[in-house]
């Protein structure tokens, strides 16, 4: 039996920009350095979590905000 094909329309989503949750700076893939240095954290609060049980939490931070927040206690390893 021959194969029968049907054309279908597919919707695809692509990230075109990321906005920093703290300073609201926006980066696009064209700004390669900023784009690759964005910090994204996504979590679901567990039982007894300060965020709330089952609550979904996310944050996107540009490299400057990530540095400002974490540099005081981050462990930095030489390359």
Secondary structure, DSSP 4 states (H G I P E B T S, - for coil): -----------------EE-TTT--EE-TTSHHHHHH-EEEEEE--TT-TT-TT-EEEEEE-HHHHHHHHTTT------
